Amino acid sequence: MPREAAQPHPIAEPARAGFAAGWAASGGPMTERVRAACSAAVQTAIEHADDARILEVTVDLGRLEGMWARLFARREKQQADHMRAVAAAWRPLIDREAVAGAVDAVRLHAGLAEARRPLGELAAQALAAARALLRALADLPGWTALRTAVRTAIAAGRAEGMVNAVAIAAERLGARGVRLEWDIAFQHAYRSLERLDELWAETDTWLARMLDGAAGDLGRALAAAAEDGAPREEMIDAALDVLASDDVAAMAFTVDWAMTTAADDGALTLYQSEGVQRVDVITAGDGRVCETCIGYEAGSPWSSLDVPRLPTHPVCRCCYAADVSLSHFASWFTPT
Ligand SMILES: [Zn+2]
């Protein structure tokens, strides 16, 4: 006997349309997460079909999900753009001759020590050669361009964090009749950071981490190649693979981490200047959330004085959220 197709609940279609309208108003992209949230919202609407406000709630949910999708999409694009800019400034600093010098230093040591070499000594020697090579980058004329690219990335992260904080606040307030102009807000926030000297200090801290990471990667690659008795040219190529490939791991890792930290700093600084008392931690729910972030979310709200620092792990996309009056940000909004 053929199974009768289940009739959809009469509220299912209006709920789906309501969620879609809310999502469209947010200007956010369509993502897997938005789709899943839509199904969940329709299910909730069916369960609460007798609630007179349920469709209104569904529209709000659509707008909220769209806002988050937009926020994450913007951050991802910014990180990719700045990663490219930093890479473009980094690559010209890597000189084949200089790399060959580091390779020769490691080969000389490996050859001299032969079999009586204590375990780990070659690794230490390779790390020292890698560090010396990378330390010398700061004396090259191109170093300033790299430093500027990293500072620009951090400033962009900060500005975006400020915009995100206001976007989240507008959703929490259920602001009606106005729309956040993300790009205008970003330009405004970015300009406010132009003269912030502390960004240079942060830049140098992140650059030092980037060099440390690259030296570790290079040291390991050189030690492994020397251990294998690789010929000189092969060792040089292996070193260039680490330092000058399309995506230098230490660089990508550092730019991501620095920009996420900057975004979280930007949000917290904005809360401080707006006198915010309570701050929530919201996990990104993207499958990369760690126990620490889950704990911070569960412990929310935090007093703004002792809110734990984000990010807590690499590629952490968890966010702060707080109620902020929009009165100081009127120029970031347009009427709808
Ligand atoms: Zn996290």
Boltz pocket constraint, residues with backbone or C-beta under 6 A from the ligand:
constraints:
  - pocket:
      binder: B
      contacts: [[A, 283], [A, 284], [A, 288], [A, 289], [A, 290], [A, 293], [A, 311], [A, 312], [A, 313], [A, 315], [A, 316], [A, 317], [A, 318]]
      max_distance: 6.0
